[in-house]
């Protein structure tokens, strides 16, 4: 081989980025045999690239599922989309985006005025799932059911049917279900009490439907949302309320993404330690009030509460997200 390499100067640069290796070969002098050697070297580097990137090259398909709070125009989705940097995402749905003043992937399944019970009774969800094939569904539904005075158990039965349909579409579906926003419309004085009843029932329902292969996470969108300042009509988020929805979705959604793709590959010469890879099991106390039931209580860069309300413990899901679950 030495005779072929005589007079040859090869410079190999391996550039590391998030989930990729970019080999750059600079050839000063060559002949056919050396080119064959370099071809083998390049194939080896491509194999190493595949090994290092794993599923980090995967595009994660996310369906925002809901009513007008999700889709009309649902500009919290624009904020959320532009806040996710840990993976390449594709927001999916059969409905197109609406203008929100910034660029984003706005496909969604937010149908104005729709009831969860109607989605289930009319078997609408399988059509949407077959058309879009999501990996994650994030669902804020029940507002119009509450407005129509549907009972909590009827709404949860609809939720259960939809979860089953999601898992038929994708047995490893990750599912985020919102404890929905408070409601105070002028024509429904009892609506918020019904919202509270539904939200209170969701944690036990989620536990009953939870599987390791297709986990369900409850996301508290109720706490901290004020219908006086965060809506203009007692129901739909305004410019003040929209960022609150995005902020509440972000941690759980990133947690679901990491649950699919795993932690990012380490850069060269990194040392695997608990501080760089994997969850931290001992969060630093913040000194403030505890996180609510099913609220976020930790994760890399999390600035909020790291303890939970009575009866709940902070469970680490991954490096980016911990959640208060029943003790």
PAMARDO-616505 format. One record per atom (N, C-alpha, C, O): x, y, z; residue in one letter. Coordinates in steps of 0.2 Angstrom, whole numbers, plus 5000, padded with zeros to 4 digits. Example, Ala and Ser with C-alpha at 12.3 -4.5 7.8 and 13.67 -1.06 7.14 Angstrom:
506649725039a
506249785039a
506649845039a
507149835042a
506449895035s
506849955036s
506450005039s
506750065040s
//
This chain:
500449945000x
500050005000x
500450065000x
500250124998x
501050065003x
501550115003x
501650154997x
501750214996x
501750104992x
501950134985x
501350174982x
501450224978x
500750164984x
500250194982x
500150264985x
499950314983x
500350264992x
500250324996x
500850374995x
500850424998x
501450354992x
502050394991x
501850454987x
501550454982x
502050514990x
501850574986x
501150594987x
500950644984x
500750564992x
500050584993x
500050615000x
500250595005x
499650675000x
499550705006x
498750715006x
498450745002x
498550675011x
497750675012x
497650715019x
497950695024x
497150765019x
496950795025x
496250775026x
495850785022x
496050745032x
495350725033x
495150765039x
495450765045x
494650805038x
494350845043x
493650815045x
493250805040x
493550805051x
492850785053x
492550835057x
492750855063x
491950865054x
491650925057x
491050895061x
490650865058x
490950905067x
490450885071x
489850935072x
490050995074x
489250925071x
488750965072x
488250925076x
488350865078x
487650955077x
487150915081x
486850855077x
486550865072x
487050795079x
486850735076x
487150725069x
486850685065x
487750755067x
488050745061x
488750745061x
489050785065x
489050705056x
489850715055x
489850725048x
489650695044x
490250785046x
490350805039x
491150785038x
491550835039x
491250735034x
491950715032x
492150765026x
491750765021x
492750795027x
492950835021x
493650805019x
494150805024x
493750785013x
494350755011x
494750805006x
494450825001x
495350825008x
495750865003x
496250825000x
496750795004x
496250814994x
496750764990x
497250814986x
497050854982x
497850804988x
498350834984x
498650804978x
498750834973x
498750734979x
498950694973x
498650624973x
498550604979x
498450594968x
498150534968x
498250494962x
498550514957x
498050424962x
498050384957x
497450334958x
497150334964x
497350294953x
496750254954x
496650214960x
496150204963x
497250174962x
497250134968x
497050174974x
496750154978x
497350234974x
497250274980x
496550294981x
496250304986x
496250314975x
495550334975x
495050274977x
494550284981x
495250214976x
494850154978x
494950154986x
494450144989x
495550164988x
495650164996x
495250224999x
494950215004x
495250284996x
494850334999x
494150324998x
493750345003x
493850284993x
493150274993x
492950224999x
492450235002x
493450175000x
493250135006x
493250175013x
492850165017x
493750225013x
493750265019x
493150315020x
492850315025x
492950335014x
492350375014x
491650335016x
491250365020x
491650275014x
491150235016x
491150215023x
490550215027x
491750215026x
491750195033x
491550265037x
491150255042x
491750315035x
491550385038x
490750385038x
490450415043x
490450365032x
489750375032x
489350325037x
488850335040x
489650265037x
489450215042x
489450245049x
489050235053x
490050275051x
490150305057x
489650365058x
489350375064x
489450395053x
488950455053x
488250425055x
487950445060x
488050365052x
487450335054x
487450315061x
486950315064x
488050285063x
488050255070x
487950315075x
487650315080x
488350375073x
488350425078x
487650465078x
487450485084x
487350475073x
486750515072x
486150475075x
485650505078x
486150405074x
485550365076x
484950395074x
484850405068x
484450405078x
483750435076x
483750505076x
483250535075x
484350535077x
484350615078x
484250645071x
484150705071x
484250605066x
484050635059x
483350625058x
483050655053x
482950595062x
482250585062x
481850655062x
481950695067x
481350655058x
480850715058x
480250695063x
479950645061x
480150725068x
479550715072x
478950745070x
478950805070x
478450705069x
477850735066x
477350745072x
477150695076x
477050805073x
476650825079x
476050855077x
475950895073x
475450825079x
474850845078x
474550885083x
474450865089x
474350955082x
474050995087x
473250975086x
472950995081x
472950945091x
472250925090x
471750965095x
471950965101x
471250995092x
470851035097x
470251075093x
470051045087x
470051125096x
469551165093x
469851235091x
470351235089x
469451285092x
469651355089x
470251375094x
470651415091x
470251355100x
470851375104x
471551355101x
472051385102x
471451295097x
472051265094x
472151295087x
472751305085x
471551305083x
471651325076x
471451385074x
471451395068x
471151435078x
470851495075x
470951555078x
470551585082x
471551585077x
472151555073x
472651515077x
473051475074x
472551515084x
472951465088x
473751485087x
474151445086x
473851555088x
474551575087x
475051555093x
475651565092x
474751525098x
475251485103x
475651435099x
476251425101x
475351405094x
475751355090x
476351385086x
476851355086x
476251445084x
476851485081x
477451495086x
477951485084x
477251515092x
477751525097x
478051465099x
478651455100x
477651415100x
477951345102x
478351315096x
478951295098x
478151325090x
478551295085x
479251325084x
479751295083x
479351395085x
479951425085x
480351425092x
480851445092x
480051385097x
480451375103x
480751305103x
481151295108x
480651265099x
480851195099x
481551195095x
481451205089x
482051175098x
482751175095x
483051105096x
483651095093x
482751055099x
483150995100x
483050945095x
483350895095x
482550955090x
482450915085x
482150945079x
481851005079x
482150915073x
481750935067x
481050915068x
480950855068x
480550965068x
479850945069x
479450965063x
479651005059x
478950925062x
478450935056x
477750945060x
477550885062x
477450995060x
476751005063x
476350985057x
476351005052x
475850935059x
475450905054x
474750915056x
474550915062x
474350915051x
473550915051x
473250925045x
473650945040x
472650915044x
472350925038x
472050995037x
471851015031x
472151045042x
471951115041x
472651155040x
473151135043x
472551205036x
473151245034x
473251295040x
472851305044x
473851335040x
474051385045x
473551445044x
473351455038x
473551485049x
473251555048x
473851605051x
474251585054x
473751665048x
474251715049x
474351735057x
473851745060x
474951725059x
475151745066x
475651795066x
475951815072x
475951825061x
476451875061x
477151855061x
477651895062x
477251785061x
477951755061x
477851695057x
477351655057x
478451675054x
478551615051x
478451555055x
478751545060x
478051505053x
478051435057x
477651385053x
477351405048x
477751325055x
477351265052x
476751265055x
476651245061x
476251285051x
475551295055x
475051245053x
474451255055x
475251185050x
474751135049x
474451115056x
474851105061x
473851095056x
473551085063x
472851045062x
472651035056x
472551025067x
471950985067x
471451025073x
471150995077x
471451095072x
471051135077x
470451155073x
470451205070x
469851115075x
469251135071x
468851175075x
468551155081x
468651235073x
468251285077x
467551255079x
467251225074x
467351255085x
466751235087x
466651165088x
466051145090x
467151125087x
467051055087x
467051025094x
467351055099x
466650975095x
466650935102x
467050875102x
467050845097x
467350855107x
467750795108x
467250735107x
467450685103x
466650745109x
466150685109x
465950675102x
465850625099x
465950735098x
465750725091x
466350695087x
466150655082x
466950715088x
467550685085x
467450605086x
467650565081x
467350585092x
467350515094x
466750475091x
466750425088x
466150505091x
465550475089x
465550475081x
465250425079x
465850515078x
465850515071x
466450485068x
466550485062x
466850465072x
467550425070x
467950475065x
468150455060x
467950535067x
468350585063x
469150575063x
469450585058x
469350555069x
470050555071x
470450505066x
470950525064x
470150445065x
470550405061x
470750435054x
471250415051x
470250465051x
470350505045x
470950545045x
471350555040x
470950595050x
471450635051x
472150605052x
472650625050x
472150555056x
472750515058x
473050485052x
473650485050x
472650455048x
472850415042x
473150465037x
473650445033x
472950525037x
473150575032x
473850605034x
474150635030x
473950605041x
474550645043x
475050605047x
475650625047x
474950545049x
475350495053x
475850525058x
476450525057x
475550555063x
475950595068x
476250545073x
476050485074x
476850565076x
477150525081x
476950555088x
476950515093x
476750615088x
476450645095x
475850675093x
475750715088x
475350675098x
474750715097x
474650755104x
474750725109x
474550815103x
474450865109x
473750885108x
473550925103x
473350875113x
472650885113x
472350925118x
472450915124x
472050985116x
471651025120x
470951025118x
470751065113x
470550985121x
469850975119x
469450965125x
469650955130x
468750985124x
468350985129x
467951045130x
467451045134x
468251105128x
467951165129x
467251175126x
466751195130x
467151145120x
466451155117x
465951095120x
465351105120x
466251045123x
465850995126x
465551025133x
465051015135x
466051055136x
465851095142x
465251145141x
464751145145x
465351185136x
464851235134x
464251205132x
463651235133x
464251145129x
463651105128x
463351065133x
462951025132x
463651075139x
463451035145x
463450955145x
463050925147x
464050935142x
464150865142x
464450845148x
464850885151x
464250785151x
464550765157x
465250745157x
465550725152x
465650745162x
466350735163x
466450665160x
466950645156x
466050615163x
466150545161x
466050535153x
466350485150x
465550575150x
465450565143x
466050595139x
466250565134x
466350645142x
466950675138x
467550625139x
467950615134x
467650595145x
468150555146x
468150485142x
468650455139x
467550465141x
467350405136x
467550425129x
467850385126x
467450485127x
467650505120x
468450505120x
468750485115x
468750535125x
469450535125x
469750465125x
470250455121x
469450425128x
469750355128x
469650325121x
470150285119x
469150335118x
469050305111x
469550335107x
469850305102x
469750405107x
470250435103x
470950415105x
471350405100x
471050395111x
471750375112x
471850305109x
472350285106x
471250265109x
471350195106x
471450205099x
471850165096x
471150255096x
471250265089x
471950285087x
472150265082x
472150325091x
472850355090x
473350295090x
473850295086x
473250245095x
473650195096x
473550145090x
474050105088x
473050135087x
472950095081x
473350125076x
473650085072x
473350195075x
473750225070x
474450215071x
474850205066x
474650225077x
475350215079x
475450185086x
475250225091x
475650125087x
475650095093x
476050125098x
476050115104x
476550165096x
477050205100x
476850275100x
477350325102x
476250295099x
476050365099x
476150395106x
476050365111x
476450455106x
476550495113x
475950545113x
475850575108x
475650545118x
475050585119x
475050635125x
475250615130x
474950695123x
474950755128x
474150775128x
473850795123x
473850775134x
473150795135x
473150855140x
473450845146x
472850905138x
472850965142x
472250965147x
471750945145x
472450985153x
471851015158x
471751075155x
472151125155x
471151085152x
470951145148x
470951205151x
470851215158x
470951265147x
470951325150x
470251345154x
469751315152x
470351385158x
469651405162x
469251445157x
469451465152x
468551445158x
468051475154x
467651515158x
467351505164x
467451575155x
467051625158x
466651665153x
466651725153x
466251625149x
465851665144x
465251695147x
465051665152x
465051745143x
464451775146x
463851735147x
463351755151x
463751685142x
463151645142x
463251575146x
462751535145x
463751575150x
463851505153x
464151515160x
464751505161x
463751535165x
464051545172x
464251485175x
464651495180x
464051425173x
464251365176x
464851335173x
465151275175x
465051365167x
465551325163x
466251315167x
466551255166x
466451365171x
467151355174x
467151295179x
467551265180x
466551285182x
466451235187x
466551165184x
466851115186x
466251165178x
466251105174x
466951085171x
467151035171x
467351145169x
468051135167x
468451105173x
468851065172x
468351135179x
468651115185x
468551035186x
468950995188x
467951015185x
467750945186x
468050905181x
468350845183x
468050925175x
468450885170x
469150875171x
469450825171x
469450935173x
470250935174x
470350895180x
470950865180x
469950895185x
470150855191x
470150785190x
470450745193x
469650765185x
469650695183x
470150665178x
470250605178x
470550715175x
471050695170x
471550655172x
471750605169x
471950665178x
472450625180x
472350555181x
472750515179x
471750535185x
471650465186x
471450435179x
471650375178x
471150475175x
470950445168x
471650425164x
471650375161x
472050475165x
472750465161x
473050405164x
473350365160x
473050395170x
473450335173x
473050275171x
473450225169x
472450275170x
472050215168x
472250195161x
472150135159x
472350245157x
472550235149x
473250235148x
473450225142x
473650245153x
474450245152x
474750185150x
474550135153x
475150185145x
475550125144x
476350145143x
476450205141x
476750105144x
477450115143x
477650135136x
478050175134x
477350095131x
477450105124x
477150165121x
477450195117x
476550185124x
476250245122x
476050285128x
475450285130x
476450325131x
476350365137x
475850415136x
475850455130x
475450435141x
475050495141x
475350545146x
475450525152x
475350605145x
475550655149x
475050705150x
474750735145x
474850725156x
474350775157x
474650845158x
475150845161x
474450895154x
474750955154x
474351015157x
473751025154x
474551045162x
474051085166x
474051155162x
474551195163x
473551165158x
473451235155x
472951275159x
472951335157x
472651255164x
472251295168x
472551335173x
472351395173x
473051315177x
473351355182x
473751415179x
474151405175x
473551475182x
473951535180x
473651565174x
473951615172x
473151545171x
472751575166x
472151615168x
471751585172x
472151675167x
471651725169x
471151745164x
471351775159x
470551725164x
470051735159x
469951815158x
469751835153x
470051855163x
469951925163x
470551955159x
470352005155x
471151935160x
471751975157x
471951935151x
472351965146x
471851865151x
472151825145x
471651805140x
471851775135x
471051835140x
470551825135x
470151885134x
470251935138x
469851895128x
469451955127x
468751935127x
468251975128x
468551865127x
467851845127x
467751795133x
467251765133x
468251785137x
468151735143x
468351665141x
468251615145x
468551655134x
468651585132x
469351585128x
469751545129x
469351625123x
469951615118x
470551665120x
470451725122x
471151635120x
471751675122x
471851735118x
471751725112x
472051785121x
472251845117x
472951855117x
473351805119x
473251905115x
473951915115x
474351905121x
474951885121x
473951915127x
474351905133x
474251825135x
474751805139x
473751795133x
473651725135x
474051675131x
474251625133x
474051695124x
474351645119x
475051625122x
475251565121x
475551665124x
476251645126x
476151595132x
476651555133x
475651605136x
475551555142x
475451485139x
475751435142x
475051475134x
474951415132x
475551385129x
475751325130x
475951415125x
476551395122x
477051375127x
477351325127x
477051415133x
477551395138x
477351335142x
477851295143x
476751325143x
476551265146x
476651195142x
476751145145x
476551205135x
476651145131x
477351125130x
477551075129x
477851175130x
478451165128x
478851115132x
479151065128x
478851115138x
479251065142x
478950995141x
479350945139x
478350985141x
478050915140x
478150895133x
478250835132x
478150935128x
478250915121x
478950895120x
479050845117x
479450935123x
480150915122x
480250855125x
480650815123x
479950845131x
479950775134x
479750715130x
480050665130x
479150725126x
478950675122x
479450665116x
479450605114x
479750715113x
480150715108x
480750675110x
481050625107x
481050695116x
481650655118x
481450585120x
481950535119x
480850565122x
480650505123x
480650455117x
480750395117x
480650495111x
480650455105x
481350445102x
481550395100x
481750505102x
482350505099x
482950495104x
483550485101x
482850495110x
483450485115x
483850555116x
483650605112x
484250555120x
484750615121x
485150625115x
485250575111x
485350685114x
485850705108x
486450665109x
486750655114x
486750655103x
487450625103x
487950665106x
487950735105x
488450645110x
488950685113x
489450705107x
489550675103x
489750765108x
490250795104x
490950745105x
490950715110x
491450755101x
492050715102x
492350735109x
492350785111x
492650685112x
493050685118x
492650705124x
492950725129x
491950705123x
491550715129x
491550655134x
491650595132x
491550675140x
491450625146x
490750615148x
490450665149x
490550555148x
489850545150x
489850545158x
490050505162x
489450595160x
489350605167x
488650625168x
488250645164x
488350615175x
487650635176x
487550705174x
486950725173x
488050745174x
487850815173x
487750835165x
487550885163x
488050785161x
487950795154x
487450755150x
487250775145x
487350695153x
486850645150x
486450615155x
486650595160x
485750615153x
485350585158x
485050635163x
485250685163x
484450605166x
484150655171x
484450665177x
484850625179x
484350725180x
484650735187x
484050725192x
483550755191x
484150685196x
483650655201x
483550705207x
483150695211x
484050745208x
484050795214x
483950865212x
484450895211x
483350895210x
483350955208x
483451005214x
483450995220x
483751065212x
483851115217x
483251155219x
482951185214x
483051155225x
482451195227x
482451265225x
482951295225x
481851285223x
481851355221x
481651405227x
481751465227x
481351375232x
481051415238x
480351445236x
480151475241x
480151435230x
479451465229x
478951415230x
479051355233x
478251425228x
477751375229x
477851315225x
478251315220x
477551255227x
477651195224x
477351195217x
476851235216x
477551155213x
477151145206x
476551105207x
476451065212x
476051125203x
475351085204x
475351015202x
475850995199x
474850975203x
474750915201x
474850905193x
474550945190x
475250865191x
475450855184x
475850915181x
475950915175x
476050955185x
476451015182x
477150995181x
477450945184x
477551035178x
478251025177x
478651045183x
478451095186x
479151005185x
479451015191x
480251015190x
480651005195x
480451005184x
481151005183x
481350995176x
480850985172x
481950995174x
482250985168x
482751035166x
482851085170x
483251015162x
483751065160x
483551135159x
483151145154x
483751185163x
483651255162x
482951275164x
482751325164x
482551225168x
481951245170x
481951295176x
482351275181x
481651345176x
481751405181x
481251395186x
481251435191x
480751355186x
480151355190x
480251305196x
480751285198x
479651295199x
479651255205x
479951185204x
479851155199x
480251155209x
480551085208x
480251045214x
480550985215x
479851065217x
479451015222x
478751015220x
478451065216x
478350975223x
477650965220x
477150975226x
477350965232x
476550985224x
476050995229x
475850925233x
476150875230x
475550935238x
475450875243x
475150815239x
474650825235x
475450755240x
475150695237x
475450685230x
475350635227x
475950725228x
476250715221x
477050715222x
477250745227x
477450685218x
478150685218x
478350695211x
478050685206x
478950725211x
479250745205x
479650685202x
480150665205x
479350665196x
479650605193x
480050635187x
479750665182x
480650615186x
481050625180x
480850585174x
480850525174x
480650625169x
480550585163x
481150585158x
481250525155x
481550635158x
482150635154x
482550695156x
482350735161x
483050715153x
483550765155x
483150835155x
483350885158x
482650845150x
482350905149x
481650915153x
481350965153x
481350865155x
480750865158x
480550825164x
480750765164x
480350845170x
480150815175x
479450835177x
479250895176x
478950785179x
478250805180x
478050775187x
478250725190x
477550815190x
477250795196x
476750745195x
476250755192x
476850685198x
476450625197x
476150605204x
476450625209x
475650565204x
475350545211x
475950505214x
476250465211x
475950515221x
476450485225x
476250415226x
476650375229x
//
